[in-house]
Amino acid sequence: MNSITGGAESAGRSEVAIDEKAVAALHDRRLGPEHKSLPPAAWGRTARQFLDSGPHLDEFQTPLLTVDRAAVAANVAVMADWAAAAGVRLAPHGKTTMSPQLWAQQLAAGSWGLTFATIWQVQAARAFGVSRVLLANALVDPAGLRWIAAESAQDPAFEFYCWADSVETVAVMDEHLRAAGAHTRLRVIVELGGPHGRTGARSVAQAHAVAAAIGRSEYLVLAGVGGYEGALAHDRKPVALAAVRRYLTEVARLHRELAEAAAYPEGAIITAGGSAYPDLVVESLGPLADEQGAQGVPTTVVLRSGAYIIHDDGFYAGISPLAASRSERPLRSAMHGWARTVSRPEPGLALLDAGKRDLPFDEGLPIPQGLDATISALNDQHAFLRLPGGTPADLPVGTVVRLGLSHPCTAFDKWRLIPVIDDAGADRPRVVDFLHTFF
């Protein structure tokens, strides 16, 4: 059986492929009524043909989600430079957008690879030729394991990593890979969790047992350690930061102990990092980066932040170390909602035509921009806009309201086609592109 590991030569490379022709071909897709809020004038045309007509945002129907082109470009550059200065690699979480066009932009800026949460997301990435993928989850699905075994055998250049957090997980993976007749060994990262967190072995001792089980496997190879600190805290209060630091210290300890025990066949990846605490990940794990193996084991530190490319006006604006309040070169919110007033049933209340099916609400409600008002609740297709001391003249029926949003992960998944505009603050924004999503 061939052994494919996350060794120094492999893990340290920055080049990763994506099929640029397949990405460009998205503009040849036909538009139609299945694309929410697109104007009927676009139906039957390809995305490219419609964009060539020079459309403006006010030609579209509401509700609508848009992405600001300049903000995305700035965010990609900010994060790429920040990670490079910190000496860590970046494997952005592709599930945030599930947009191959944005993946390509991130990879072109030097990302080490892409991260995903489910095997079907990995399969979507492979459909666009992504050559290095980290699945930040255990893979125990029989069909998924059969697919990855076949995909790895078919394309030896494809680098795939997944997680395991228990000896039982290792046994299940072994069973299904054996049944699939796997001919390559799957790279596996031991996941360490934290108290009351999400997945992950709950102690360093348990994680060692998982690593030992991987080491005994005929079908797996130990490729590193990792986890997710974002499940342990939800703000930047001292107690939250202390909890994250304690956890990351244990991740570092686990790696050092495995390295000292010569548990890695070639090299190791240490991976952590959502978009809330990347600074703490760099602080705790950054010093372990040693891709040349000068200290023994070639080690690549991989940061998996995903929300940075879009950022927001809510949760991440309040917690990210790269938010405007904490950074001289901050991230910018690149997404906005647009909704139209459809009813003024009583003083101080307006109903907008955007709701839970259109806009994110799990990390905070939308924020009206440019007027003194708040969103108090969302229904499926309505937003309750409260206007202090309002009268019908304050916001006539038919008025379009721009909304700041919180949490890009649950914004993008509601849209299969997202207009990209030149400037959300312009009097009449131009639509300059479309993002195709795969959810």
C-alpha positions as semicolon CSV with decimal commas, in nm:
position;residue;x (nm);y (nm);z (nm)
1;M;0,000;0,000;0,000
2;N;0,129;0,346;-0,088
3;S;0,182;0,588;0,200
4;I;0,078;0,948;0,142
5;T;0,165;1,171;0,433
6;G;0,163;1,539;0,517
7;G;0,540;1,559;0,505
8;A;0,765;1,862;0,480
9;E;0,782;1,873;0,103
10;S;0,405;1,830;0,071
11;A;0,274;2,033;0,363
12;G;0,504;2,328;0,312
13;R;0,410;2,400;-0,048
14;S;0,206;2,713;-0,105
15;E;0,094;2,629;-0,459
16;V;-0,251;2,477;-0,485
17;A;-0,454;2,431;-0,799
18;I;-0,809;2,521;-0,895
19;D;-0,956;2,472;-1,241
20;E;-0,971;2,831;-1,365
21;K;-1,155;2,733;-1,683
22;A;-1,431;2,565;-1,480
23;V;-1,459;2,875;-1,262
24;A;-1,476;3,105;-1,565
25;A;-1,743;2,882;-1,723
26;L;-1,983;2,975;-1,444
27;H;-2,049;3,297;-1,637
28;D;-2,190;3,083;-1,920
29;R;-2,473;2,955;-1,703
30;R;-2,822;3,059;-1,806
31;L;-3,015;3,284;-1,571
32;G;-3,379;3,232;-1,488
33;P;-3,655;3,269;-1,230
34;E;-3,481;3,011;-1,011
35;H;-3,228;3,285;-0,930
36;K;-3,393;3,482;-0,653
37;S;-3,474;3,850;-0,715
38;L;-3,310;3,861;-1,056
39;P;-3,499;4,093;-1,293
40;P;-3,704;3,910;-1,557
41;A;-3,503;4,095;-1,822
42;A;-3,211;3,867;-1,731
43;W;-3,399;3,540;-1,781
44;G;-3,269;3,332;-2,068
45;R;-2,938;3,517;-2,092
46;T;-2,610;3,388;-1,964
47;A;-2,459;3,563;-1,665
48;R;-2,193;3,704;-1,897
49;Q;-2,448;3,841;-2,145
50;F;-2,651;4,010;-1,876
51;L;-2,346;4,166;-1,714
52;D;-2,240;4,301;-2,053
53;S;-2,563;4,503;-2,057
54;G;-2,431;4,711;-1,765
55;P;-2,709;4,650;-1,510
56;H;-2,762;4,864;-1,199
57;L;-2,881;4,743;-0,863
58;D;-3,207;4,936;-0,881
59;E;-3,311;4,716;-1,176
60;F;-3,323;4,412;-0,945
61;Q;-3,614;4,297;-0,734
62;T;-3,610;4,282;-0,357
63;P;-3,519;4,122;-0,122
64;L;-3,155;4,101;-0,225
65;L;-2,812;4,015;-0,093
66;T;-2,511;4,184;-0,252
67;V;-2,134;4,164;-0,220
68;D;-1,905;4,466;-0,253
69;R;-1,619;4,395;-0,497
70;A;-1,369;4,639;-0,347
71;A;-1,428;4,520;0,008
72;V;-1,370;4,156;-0,089
73;A;-1,044;4,240;-0,264
74;A;-0,927;4,443;0,036
75;N;-1,019;4,167;0,283
76;V;-0,835;3,900;0,085
77;A;-0,522;4,115;0,078
78;V;-0,544;4,207;0,447
79;M;-0,570;3,846;0,562
80;A;-0,306;3,713;0,324
81;D;-0,058;3,974;0,442
82;W;-0,149;3,922;0,808
83;A;-0,099;3,543;0,788
84;A;0,229;3,580;0,600
85;A;0,361;3,827;0,856
86;A;0,265;3,585;1,134
87;G;0,449;3,297;0,966
88;V;0,143;3,074;0,931
89;R;-0,036;2,923;0,634
90;L;-0,396;3,002;0,549
91;A;-0,653;2,741;0,448
92;P;-0,974;2,949;0,441
93;H;-1,294;2,772;0,534
94;G;-1,468;2,735;0,199
95;K;-1,806;2,661;0,357
96;T;-1,843;3,030;0,441
97;T;-1,921;3,117;0,080
98;M;-1,927;2,788;-0,115
99;S;-1,833;3,009;-0,409
100;P;-1,561;2,876;-0,642
101;Q;-1,498;3,229;-0,768
102;L;-1,408;3,345;-0,418
103;W;-1,205;3,028;-0,353
104;A;-1,001;3,108;-0,662
105;Q;-0,943;3,462;-0,536
106;Q;-0,822;3,330;-0,200
107;L;-0,591;3,073;-0,359
108;A;-0,450;3,331;-0,599
109;A;-0,356;3,538;-0,294
110;G;-0,139;3,253;-0,166
111;S;-0,365;3,036;0,047
112;W;-0,211;2,697;0,131
113;G;-0,538;2,514;0,064
114;L;-0,908;2,522;0,146
115;T;-1,102;2,388;0,442
116;F;-1,447;2,227;0,434
117;A;-1,687;2,080;0,687
118;T;-1,858;1,796;0,500
119;I;-1,750;1,547;0,237
120;W;-2,001;1,677;-0,016
121;Q;-1,844;2,021;0,018
122;V;-1,510;1,856;-0,057
123;Q;-1,665;1,692;-0,361
124;A;-1,790;2,031;-0,482
125;A;-1,438;2,167;-0,445
126;R;-1,294;1,874;-0,638
127;A;-1,541;1,943;-0,919
128;F;-1,350;2,269;-0,960
129;G;-1,011;2,102;-0,935
130;V;-0,908;2,216;-0,586
131;S;-0,593;2,015;-0,517
132;R;-0,542;2,053;-0,142
133;V;-0,831;2,017;0,102
134;L;-0,860;1,992;0,478
135;L;-1,186;1,841;0,602
136;A;-1,227;1,986;0,951
137;N;-1,438;1,695;1,059
138;A;-1,427;1,320;1,098
139;L;-1,503;1,120;0,785
140;V;-1,699;0,808;0,876
141;D;-1,958;0,807;0,597
142;P;-1,914;0,484;0,395
143;A;-1,995;0,644;0,059
144;G;-1,766;0,935;0,136
145;L;-1,478;0,705;0,233
146;R;-1,524;0,501;-0,084
147;W;-1,519;0,821;-0,288
148;I;-1,207;0,962;-0,122
149;A;-1,026;0,629;-0,164
150;A;-1,105;0,628;-0,535
151;E;-1,030;0,999;-0,580
152;S;-0,692;0,967;-0,408
153;A;-0,599;0,665;-0,618
154;Q;-0,704;0,839;-0,938
155;D;-0,511;1,160;-0,863
156;P;-0,202;1,107;-0,645
157;A;-0,140;1,484;-0,649
158;F;-0,464;1,545;-0,457
159;E;-0,386;1,619;-0,092
160;F;-0,667;1,543;0,149
161;Y;-0,668;1,563;0,529
162;C;-0,947;1,478;0,772
163;W;-0,989;1,452;1,149
164;A;-1,040;1,179;1,407
165;D;-1,122;1,232;1,774
166;S;-1,170;0,878;1,904
167;V;-1,039;0,525;1,867
168;E;-1,390;0,429;1,752
169;T;-1,364;0,681;1,467
170;V;-1,037;0,522;1,355
171;A;-1,195;0,176;1,362
172;V;-1,491;0,288;1,150
173;M;-1,259;0,452;0,896
174;D;-1,046;0,138;0,878
175;E;-1,349;-0,081;0,825
176;H;-1,488;0,116;0,533
177;L;-1,152;0,181;0,366
178;R;-1,076;-0,191;0,383
179;A;-1,413;-0,267;0,226
180;A;-1,340;-0,009;-0,044
181;G;-1,009;-0,175;-0,126
182;A;-0,819;0,146;-0,060
183;H;-0,468;0,157;-0,203
184;T;-0,352;0,483;-0,046
185;R;-0,335;0,580;0,318
186;L;-0,558;0,864;0,432
187;R;-0,391;1,154;0,614
188;V;-0,559;1,204;0,951
189;I;-0,526;1,486;1,203
190;V;-0,599;1,411;1,567
191;E;-0,862;1,653;1,691
192;L;-0,835;1,784;2,045
193;G;-1,147;1,940;2,186
194;G;-1,224;2,136;2,500
195;P;-1,471;2,119;2,791
196;H;-1,828;2,175;2,671
197;G;-1,693;2,237;2,322
198;R;-1,787;2,063;2,003
199;T;-1,610;1,753;1,869
200;G;-1,258;1,654;1,970
201;A;-1,093;1,425;2,224
202;R;-1,154;1,573;2,565
203;S;-0,801;1,525;2,698
204;V;-0,445;1,504;2,572
205;A;-0,431;1,145;2,699
206;Q;-0,736;1,050;2,489
207;A;-0,582;1,224;2,189
208;H;-0,266;1,015;2,232
209;A;-0,480;0,703;2,220
210;V;-0,632;0,820;1,894
211;A;-0,286;0,891;1,750
212;A;-0,170;0,546;1,852
213;A;-0,471;0,386;1,681
214;I;-0,393;0,580;1,363
215;G;-0,032;0,464;1,387
216;R;-0,148;0,100;1,396
217;S;-0,380;0,143;1,098
218;E;-0,303;-0,003;0,758
219;Y;-0,520;0,260;0,590
220;L;-0,443;0,581;0,782
221;V;-0,138;0,789;0,859
222;L;-0,094;1,047;1,135
223;A;-0,056;1,391;0,976
224;G;-0,088;1,633;1,267
225;V;-0,310;1,777;1,538
226;G;-0,582;2,035;1,536
227;G;-0,909;2,166;1,666
228;Y;-1,145;2,459;1,686
229;E;-1,115;2,718;1,959
230;G;-1,422;2,917;1,854
231;A;-1,655;2,669;2,025
232;L;-1,511;2,759;2,365
233;A;-1,589;3,132;2,376
234;H;-1,811;3,392;2,215
235;D;-1,661;3,728;2,301
236;R;-1,330;3,894;2,390
237;K;-1,379;3,927;2,764
238;P;-1,076;3,821;2,971
239;V;-1,236;3,496;3,084
240;A;-1,312;3,401;2,722
241;L;-0,962;3,482;2,599
242;A;-0,814;3,285;2,889
243;A;-1,022;2,978;2,798
244;V;-0,909;2,994;2,436
245;R;-0,544;3,032;2,539
246;R;-0,565;2,732;2,776
247;Y;-0,708;2,520;2,499
248;L;-0,449;2,624;2,241
249;T;-0,172;2,554;2,493
250;E;-0,299;2,196;2,512
251;V;-0,303;2,168;2,132
252;A;0,060;2,279;2,126
253;R;0,147;2,037;2,404
254;L;-0,012;1,747;2,218
255;H;0,192;1,824;1,908
256;R;0,517;1,848;2,100
257;E;0,456;1,517;2,277
258;L;0,372;1,338;1,953
259;A;0,680;1,485;1,786
260;E;0,902;1,377;2,074
261;A;0,755;1,027;2,051
262;A;0,834;1,017;1,677
263;A;0,464;0,955;1,606
264;Y;0,466;1,148;1,278
265;P;0,598;0,936;0,989
266;E;0,721;1,243;0,802
267;G;0,586;1,582;0,903
268;A;0,297;1,747;1,081
269;I;0,025;2,003;1,038
270;I;-0,103;2,196;1,338
271;T;-0,432;2,359;1,257
272;A;-0,680;2,578;1,444
273;G;-0,851;2,907;1,396
274;G;-1,189;3,041;1,313
275;S;-1,235;3,410;1,238
276;A;-1,286;3,522;1,598
277;Y;-0,949;3,442;1,758
278;P;-0,684;3,402;1,485
279;D;-0,453;3,628;1,685
280;L;-0,458;3,384;1,977
281;V;-0,391;3,093;1,743
282;V;-0,086;3,273;1,605
283;E;0,026;3,361;1,956
284;S;0,008;2,999;2,079
285;L;0,083;2,791;1,771
286;G;0,281;3,024;1,546
287;P;0,614;2,953;1,723
288;L;0,577;2,584;1,630
289;A;0,602;2,654;1,255
290;D;0,916;2,482;1,128
291;E;0,863;2,366;0,772
292;Q;1,232;2,286;0,720
293;G;1,236;2,045;1,011
294;A;1,530;2,219;1,173
295;Q;1,392;2,135;1,519
296;G;1,315;1,774;1,432
297;V;0,972;1,741;1,275
298;P;0,876;1,951;0,969
299;T;0,573;2,142;1,097
300;T;0,322;2,362;0,914
301;V;0,083;2,580;1,114
302;V;-0,245;2,619;0,926
303;L;-0,505;2,883;1,010
304;R;-0,858;2,801;0,891
305;S;-1,038;3,137;0,917
306;G;-1,321;3,167;0,666
307;A;-1,550;3,461;0,746
308;Y;-1,279;3,724;0,692
309;I;-1,333;3,743;0,315
310;I;-1,683;3,887;0,370
311;H;-1,657;4,002;0,733
312;D;-1,980;4,168;0,858
313;D;-2,144;4,453;1,046
314;G;-2,233;4,234;1,345
315;F;-2,066;3,945;1,525
316;Y;-1,728;3,951;1,350
317;A;-1,716;4,330;1,349
318;G;-1,732;4,304;1,727
319;I;-1,493;4,016;1,792
320;S;-1,232;3,993;1,514
321;P;-0,881;4,119;1,595
322;L;-0,885;4,270;1,247
323;A;-1,202;4,472;1,304
324;A;-1,187;4,848;1,258
325;S;-1,174;4,910;1,633
326;R;-0,863;4,691;1,674
327;S;-0,659;4,718;1,357
328;E;-0,493;4,994;1,158
329;R;-0,564;4,791;0,846
330;P;-0,907;4,647;0,919
331;L;-1,139;4,409;0,743
332;R;-1,451;4,562;0,588
333;S;-1,804;4,432;0,566
334;A;-1,851;4,316;0,207
335;M;-2,217;4,213;0,225
336;H;-2,542;4,402;0,247
337;G;-2,909;4,320;0,243
338;W;-3,159;4,529;0,050
339;A;-3,529;4,523;0,136
340;R;-3,834;4,723;0,036
341;T;-4,100;4,871;0,260
342;V;-4,422;4,687;0,180
343;S;-4,645;4,800;0,466
344;R;-4,681;5,084;0,721
345;P;-4,965;4,934;0,929
346;E;-4,915;5,156;1,236
347;P;-4,701;5,449;1,350
348;G;-4,340;5,355;1,417
349;L;-4,360;5,022;1,231
350;A;-4,263;4,932;0,877
351;L;-4,264;4,585;0,728
352;L;-3,985;4,502;0,483
353;D;-3,992;4,222;0,227
354;A;-3,685;4,036;0,359
355;G;-3,695;3,767;0,624
356;K;-3,530;3,453;0,758
357;R;-3,524;3,294;0,414
358;D;-3,321;3,584;0,279
359;L;-3,095;3,722;0,552
360;P;-2,889;3,583;0,844
361;F;-3,029;3,612;1,196
362;D;-2,847;3,355;1,412
363;E;-2,571;3,595;1,524
364;G;-2,778;3,912;1,539
365;L;-3,057;4,074;1,342
366;P;-2,997;4,295;1,037
367;I;-2,901;4,656;1,105
368;P;-3,071;4,936;0,904
369;Q;-2,812;5,170;0,758
370;G;-2,869;5,535;0,681
371;L;-3,174;5,584;0,902
372;D;-3,263;5,589;1,271
373;A;-3,434;5,255;1,307
374;T;-3,392;4,896;1,428
375;I;-3,504;4,553;1,317
376;S;-3,691;4,391;1,606
377;A;-3,782;4,058;1,449
378;L;-3,779;3,851;1,131
379;N;-4,051;3,624;0,995
380;D;-3,996;3,396;0,700
381;Q;-4,040;3,678;0,447
382;H;-4,080;3,993;0,653
383;A;-3,864;4,216;0,873
384;F;-4,016;4,433;1,147
385;L;-3,853;4,774;1,120
386;R;-3,907;5,000;1,422
387;L;-3,892;5,377;1,368
388;P;-3,882;5,586;1,690
389;G;-4,165;5,839;1,677
390;G;-4,226;5,738;1,318
391;T;-4,506;5,842;1,088
392;P;-4,588;5,705;0,743
393;A;-4,392;5,994;0,588
394;D;-4,071;5,872;0,751
395;L;-4,046;5,567;0,528
396;P;-4,307;5,554;0,251
397;V;-4,421;5,224;0,108
398;G;-4,184;5,126;-0,173
399;T;-3,871;5,269;-0,008
400;V;-3,560;5,046;-0,028
401;V;-3,355;5,008;0,291
402;R;-2,992;4,896;0,301
403;L;-2,914;4,654;0,582
404;G;-2,591;4,564;0,755
405;L;-2,570;4,192;0,828
406;S;-2,411;3,958;1,079
407;H;-2,251;3,620;1,000
408;P;-2,167;3,555;0,634
409;C;-2,191;3,176;0,674
410;T;-2,568;3,196;0,717
411;A;-2,612;3,474;0,462
412;F;-2,458;3,305;0,159
413;D;-2,641;2,975;0,207
414;K;-2,972;3,146;0,125
415;W;-2,861;3,254;-0,222
416;R;-2,753;3,060;-0,532
417;L;-2,662;3,372;-0,728
418;I;-2,532;3,686;-0,555
419;P;-2,483;4,015;-0,739
420;V;-2,145;4,180;-0,692
421;I;-2,162;4,559;-0,692
422;D;-1,899;4,824;-0,741
423;D;-1,985;5,033;-0,435
424;A;-2,263;4,978;-0,181
425;G;-2,244;5,345;-0,084
426;A;-2,297;5,479;-0,435
427;D;-2,619;5,655;-0,528
428;R;-2,681;5,394;-0,796
429;P;-2,454;5,089;-0,752
430;R;-2,355;4,898;-1,066
431;V;-2,372;4,520;-1,079
432;V;-2,031;4,411;-1,204
433;D;-2,033;4,036;-1,143
434;F;-2,227;3,741;-1,005
435;L;-2,114;3,490;-0,746
436;H;-2,244;3,138;-0,799
437;T;-2,279;2,937;-0,478
438;F;-2,301;2,562;-0,420
439;F;-2,510;2,481;-0,113
